[in-house]
Amino acid sequence: MIAPNGVPCCDVSDGHRTDYDVRSGAYWVPIEGQWMQVPERAIIISCFVPADAV
């Protein structure tokens, strides 16, 4: 899928709801039971959408 700005992006079928936390301005999500920081590049291309932004 290509975003309107021409940048490749995840397809809507790639996403799923998850818990998240904000730590020092960065998003963190649990992956297989371990909390991991969401890469900034994933947020820029809209592959990570905070629950309150939907």
Wavefront OBJ file of the C-alpha trace (Angstrom):
o trace
v 0.000 0.000 0.000
v 1.267 3.485 -0.828
v 0.339 6.465 1.364
v -0.893 9.669 -0.312
v 2.613 11.135 0.026
v 4.049 8.218 -1.995
v 5.672 6.450 0.974
v 5.082 2.674 1.249
v 2.893 1.800 4.217
v 1.315 -1.130 6.003
v -2.020 -2.389 4.754
v -5.024 -2.086 7.059
v -4.985 -5.901 7.323
v -1.497 -5.696 8.914
v -2.798 -3.856 11.967
v -4.439 -5.019 15.171
v -5.410 -3.444 18.478
v -2.871 -3.663 21.270
v -2.009 -2.096 24.583
v 0.498 0.725 24.483
v 2.387 3.060 26.773
v 4.112 6.402 26.231
v 7.549 6.669 27.802
v 9.653 9.827 27.428
v 7.631 10.802 24.360
v 8.013 7.423 22.623
v 5.350 4.748 22.105
v 5.912 1.267 23.538
v 3.883 -1.877 22.753
v 3.970 -5.446 24.061
v 5.306 -7.957 21.528
v 5.181 -11.588 22.634
v 5.012 -10.414 26.254
v 7.983 -8.055 26.061
v 7.541 -4.264 25.885
v 9.345 -2.792 22.890
v 9.662 0.778 21.623
v 7.797 1.504 18.378
v 10.384 2.663 15.812
v 9.907 6.300 14.871
v 9.882 5.320 11.174
v 6.785 3.155 11.814
v 4.919 6.132 13.220
v 5.888 8.384 10.323
v 4.451 5.970 7.744
v 1.281 5.467 9.763
v 1.852 1.803 10.562
v 1.278 2.589 14.231
v -1.863 4.485 15.143
v -2.520 5.255 18.817
v -5.908 3.987 20.007
v -7.134 7.497 20.802
v -6.353 8.595 17.227
v -8.769 6.117 15.615
l 1 2 3 4 5 6 7 8 9 10 11 12 13 14 15 16 17 18 19 20 21 22 23 24 25 26 27 28 29 30 31 32 33 34 35 36 37 38 39 40 41 42 43 44 45 46 47 48 49 50 51 52 53 54
